[in-house]
């Protein structure tokens, strides 16, 4: 289910308002989406019988909707089946910031926090589309080459969808915040950049001879930054979806 809106920003509410370092915050939809789309993993927080839980999982976005999936036996998903309120977060570590005193050490980062009410995607056609989408969102066009999911595989998998009701993004992207009186101290200070970089693909020993890396994996080149690749595949996935909708 894809929802499009003309609103450029999410509403600022008591739930998503950033209180500490609020100057680093934004409620701009595109800024939130960029952070969500350039990550492979998210963390979903929810409460069961008064006990908080936080579960890491793979997510993908379509318009204002976020999706994730897991085993039908999952405690998290069985709880969300009831329509529970959840908070989904994504974060990127971009740099280690070393100052001349412990208090001023920090990190450069990008983060997004999204709120909504999760629901089970249980209509057969919608669920089948979602299970295809989790492959094509990261590897556009790949699902067409794969064996179809079996009935048992589909039954064993639960898909959750959540429309983003409100959200915020927060980021730090700057140098060391040393106090001026510390400038002369003979202590190294600076920023150590951090990136998740792709390695060389390692082919499965069971792939028949002559099968080569397909075109839909061309973006995943050795040495590329993962967040950049995921941003590209999200844009391609959206383009392919728009083309299919028009055809």
C-alpha positions as a Python dict, from the first residue, in 0.01 Angstrom:
ca = {
    (1, 'X'): (0, 0, 0),
    (2, 'X'): (172, 319, -119),
    (3, 'X'): (61, 655, 13),
    (4, 'X'): (176, 975, -155),
    (5, 'X'): (137, 1317, 4),
    (6, 'X'): (205, 1673, -97),
    (7, 'X'): (316, 1765, 254),
    (8, 'X'): (691, 1835, 262),
    (9, 'X'): (731, 1779, 636),
    (10, 'X'): (591, 1550, 900),
    (11, 'X'): (383, 1724, 1168),
    (12, 'X'): (577, 1813, 1480),
    (13, 'X'): (410, 1646, 1777),
    (14, 'X'): (502, 1573, 2139),
    (15, 'X'): (592, 1222, 2024),
    (16, 'X'): (847, 1309, 1755),
    (17, 'X'): (970, 1650, 1871),
    (18, 'X'): (1349, 1645, 1923),
    (19, 'X'): (1427, 1807, 2257),
    (20, 'X'): (1804, 1767, 2300),
    (21, 'X'): (2023, 1932, 2035),
    (22, 'X'): (1705, 2031, 1853),
    (23, 'X'): (1910, 2234, 1604),
    (24, 'X'): (2030, 1904, 1457),
    (25, 'X'): (1675, 1788, 1390),
    (26, 'X'): (1456, 1804, 1084),
    (27, 'X'): (1103, 1689, 1012),
    (28, 'X'): (1145, 1710, 635),
    (29, 'X'): (1004, 1400, 466),
    (30, 'X'): (1280, 1372, 209),
    (31, 'X'): (1548, 1392, 479),
    (32, 'X'): (1376, 1118, 681),
    (33, 'X'): (1327, 902, 371),
    (34, 'X'): (1691, 939, 264),
    (35, 'X'): (1808, 801, 598),
    (36, 'X'): (1556, 516, 591),
    (37, 'X'): (1631, 423, 231),
    (38, 'X'): (2009, 414, 270),
    (39, 'X'): (1994, 155, 549),
    (40, 'X'): (1946, -221, 531),
    (41, 'X'): (1855, -276, 897),
    (42, 'X'): (1620, -100, 1135),
    (43, 'X'): (1519, -151, 1498),
    (44, 'X'): (1151, -188, 1587),
    (45, 'X'): (1050, -105, 1946),
    (46, 'X'): (725, -215, 2107),
    (47, 'X'): (586, -315, 2446),
    (48, 'X'): (446, -653, 2553),
    (49, 'X'): (270, -665, 2888),
    (50, 'X'): (463, -364, 3013),
    (51, 'X'): (803, -500, 2905),
    (52, 'X'): (985, -302, 2632),
    (53, 'X'): (1148, -492, 2344),
    (54, 'X'): (1361, -376, 2053),
    (55, 'X'): (1408, -607, 1753),
    (56, 'X'): (1649, -558, 1459),
    (57, 'X'): (1508, -649, 1118),
    (58, 'X'): (1525, -568, 747),
    (59, 'X'): (1289, -292, 636),
    (60, 'X'): (1179, -127, 313),
    (61, 'X'): (971, 179, 228),
    (62, 'X'): (697, 256, -22),
    (63, 'X'): (572, 611, -1),
    (64, 'X'): (467, 681, 357),
    (65, 'X'): (458, 311, 443),
    (66, 'X'): (733, 104, 604),
    (67, 'X'): (739, -275, 582),
    (68, 'X'): (930, -551, 756),
    (69, 'X'): (891, -926, 784),
    (70, 'X'): (986, -1227, 991),
    (71, 'X'): (880, -1570, 1108),
    (72, 'X'): (511, -1626, 1175),
    (73, 'X'): (620, -1763, 1514),
    (74, 'X'): (800, -1439, 1607),
    (75, 'X'): (698, -1287, 1940),
    (76, 'X'): (734, -940, 1792),
    (77, 'X'): (514, -1008, 1492),
    (78, 'X'): (250, -1190, 1695),
    (79, 'X'): (229, -882, 1918),
    (80, 'X'): (207, -643, 1625),
    (81, 'X'): (-70, -855, 1476),
    (82, 'X'): (-299, -684, 1726),
    (83, 'X'): (-228, -342, 1574),
    (84, 'X'): (26, -228, 1833),
    (85, 'X'): (190, 116, 1833),
    (86, 'X'): (557, 92, 1738),
    (87, 'X'): (865, 307, 1697),
    (88, 'X'): (1100, 219, 1410),
    (89, 'X'): (1449, 369, 1404),
    (90, 'X'): (1745, 370, 1166),
    (91, 'X'): (2092, 506, 1235),
    (92, 'X'): (2417, 550, 1041),
    (93, 'X'): (2756, 600, 1206),
    (94, 'X'): (2958, 837, 985),
    (95, 'X'): (3253, 936, 1201),
    (96, 'X'): (3434, 905, 1534),
    (97, 'X'): (3494, 1249, 1685),
    (98, 'X'): (3793, 1270, 1920),
    (99, 'X'): (3838, 1587, 2122),
    (100, 'X'): (4094, 1705, 2378),
    (101, 'X'): (3871, 1615, 2671),
    (102, 'X'): (3638, 1324, 2729),
    (103, 'X'): (3329, 1544, 2757),
    (104, 'X'): (3366, 1675, 2400),
    (105, 'X'): (3414, 1336, 2233),
    (106, 'X'): (3124, 1263, 2000),
    (107, 'X'): (3018, 1091, 1678),
    (108, 'X'): (2896, 1202, 1339),
    (109, 'X'): (2573, 1024, 1253),
    (110, 'X'): (2238, 1029, 1072),
    (111, 'X'): (1928, 890, 1239),
    (112, 'X'): (1554, 868, 1176),
    (113, 'X'): (1274, 781, 1417),
    (114, 'X'): (930, 690, 1286),
    (115, 'X'): (605, 631, 1474),
    (116, 'X'): (288, 453, 1370),
    (117, 'X'): (55, 160, 1425),
    (118, 'X'): (169, -168, 1272),
    (119, 'X'): (-70, -406, 1101),
    (120, 'X'): (-41, -750, 947),
    (121, 'X'): (-36, -769, 568),
    (122, 'X'): (-255, -1078, 535),
    (123, 'X'): (-447, -1030, 210),
    (124, 'X'): (-294, -1296, -21),
    (125, 'X'): (-234, -1066, -318),
    (126, 'X'): (-89, -784, -105),
    (127, 'X'): (130, -1025, 92),
    (128, 'X'): (264, -1188, -225),
    (129, 'X'): (348, -845, -365),
    (130, 'X'): (524, -748, -41),
    (131, 'X'): (735, -1065, -37),
    (132, 'X'): (842, -988, -392),
    (133, 'X'): (911, -626, -298),
    (134, 'X'): (1158, -711, -23),
    (135, 'X'): (1380, -869, -289),
    (136, 'X'): (1328, -614, -568),
    (137, 'X'): (1369, -313, -340),
    (138, 'X'): (1732, -410, -271),
    (139, 'X'): (1802, -595, -597),
    (140, 'X'): (1567, -443, -859),
    (141, 'X'): (1452, -704, -1108),
    (142, 'X'): (1590, -1004, -920),
    (143, 'X'): (1258, -1165, -823),
    (144, 'X'): (1185, -1244, -1188),
    (145, 'X'): (1484, -1482, -1192),
    (146, 'X'): (1398, -1669, -874),
    (147, 'X'): (1198, -1980, -792),
    (148, 'X'): (854, -1871, -666),
    (149, 'X'): (799, -1898, -291),
    (150, 'X'): (623, -2219, -191),
    (151, 'X'): (290, -2214, -8),
    (152, 'X'): (467, -2329, 309),
    (153, 'X'): (730, -2054, 280),
    (154, 'X'): (461, -1791, 239),
    (155, 'X'): (267, -1932, 535),
    (156, 'X'): (581, -1930, 753),
    (157, 'X'): (648, -1562, 678),
    (158, 'X'): (457, -1271, 826),
    (159, 'X'): (470, -924, 673),
    (160, 'X'): (406, -608, 875),
    (161, 'X'): (315, -267, 736),
    (162, 'X'): (308, 69, 915),
    (163, 'X'): (207, 405, 779),
    (164, 'X'): (441, 671, 917),
    (165, 'X'): (221, 899, 1127),
    (166, 'X'): (502, 1126, 1243),
    (167, 'X'): (879, 1113, 1225),
    (168, 'X'): (1197, 1310, 1277),
    (169, 'X'): (1557, 1295, 1161),
    (170, 'X'): (1865, 1403, 1352),
    (171, 'X'): (2224, 1430, 1235),
    (172, 'X'): (2570, 1551, 1330),
    (173, 'X'): (2815, 1617, 1046),
    (174, 'X'): (3093, 1842, 1169),
    (175, 'X'): (3437, 1849, 1326),
    (176, 'X'): (3563, 1853, 1682),
    (177, 'X'): (3382, 2074, 1931),
    (178, 'X'): (3684, 2152, 2150),
    (179, 'X'): (3674, 2429, 2405),
    (180, 'X'): (3897, 2718, 2301),
    (181, 'X'): (4112, 2688, 2613),
    (182, 'X'): (4199, 2330, 2510),
    (183, 'X'): (4340, 2422, 2168),
    (184, 'X'): (4701, 2431, 2288),
    (185, 'X'): (4700, 2090, 2458),
    (186, 'X'): (4944, 1842, 2297),
    (187, 'X'): (4665, 1588, 2236),
    (188, 'X'): (4558, 1457, 1895),
    (189, 'X'): (4204, 1561, 1802),
    (190, 'X'): (4003, 1507, 1487),
    (191, 'X'): (3746, 1295, 1307),
    (192, 'X'): (3793, 934, 1194),
    (193, 'X'): (3544, 876, 908),
    (194, 'X'): (3338, 555, 918),
    (195, 'X'): (3181, 374, 620),
    (196, 'X'): (3029, 34, 553),
    (197, 'X'): (3206, -73, 234),
    (198, 'X'): (3115, -365, 9),
    (199, 'X'): (3363, -646, -42),
    (200, 'X'): (3418, -873, -340),
    (201, 'X'): (3120, -1103, -413),
    (202, 'X'): (3180, -1464, -303),
    (203, 'X'): (2995, -1705, -530),
    (204, 'X'): (2819, -2007, -382),
    (205, 'X'): (2991, -2338, -467),
    (206, 'X'): (2655, -2474, -582),
    (207, 'X'): (2607, -2220, -864),
    (208, 'X'): (2631, -2402, -1201),
    (209, 'X'): (2936, -2328, -1414),
    (210, 'X'): (2887, -2038, -1652),
    (211, 'X'): (2644, -1841, -1432),
    (212, 'X'): (2786, -1491, -1385),
    (213, 'X'): (2700, -1196, -1163),
    (214, 'X'): (2370, -1057, -1302),
    (215, 'X'): (2315, -700, -1416),
    (216, 'X'): (2078, -629, -1128),
    (217, 'X'): (2376, -659, -891),
    (218, 'X'): (2596, -419, -1086),
    (219, 'X'): (2549, -145, -826),
    (220, 'X'): (2701, -367, -556),
    (221, 'X'): (3057, -314, -676),
    (222, 'X'): (3355, -392, -455),
    (223, 'X'): (3466, -88, -255),
    (224, 'X'): (3137, 103, -283),
    (225, 'X'): (2967, 249, 22),
    (226, 'X'): (2657, 47, 114),
    (227, 'X'): (2440, 349, 199),
    (228, 'X'): (2504, 500, -144),
    (229, 'X'): (2415, 174, -319),
    (230, 'X'): (2092, 135, -120),
    (231, 'X'): (1991, 490, -208),
    (232, 'X'): (2039, 406, -576),
    (233, 'X'): (1845, 80, -561),
    (234, 'X'): (1557, 253, -380),
    (235, 'X'): (1537, 515, -656),
    (236, 'X'): (1546, 244, -925),
    (237, 'X'): (1283, 39, -742),
    (238, 'X'): (1053, 341, -730),
    (239, 'X'): (1113, 413, -1099),
    (240, 'X'): (1034, 55, -1199),
    (241, 'X'): (719, 65, -987),
    (242, 'X'): (601, 385, -1154),
    (243, 'X'): (670, 238, -1496),
    (244, 'X'): (475, -79, -1412),
    (245, 'X'): (182, 128, -1281),
    (246, 'X'): (162, 317, -1610),
    (247, 'X'): (179, 8, -1828),
}
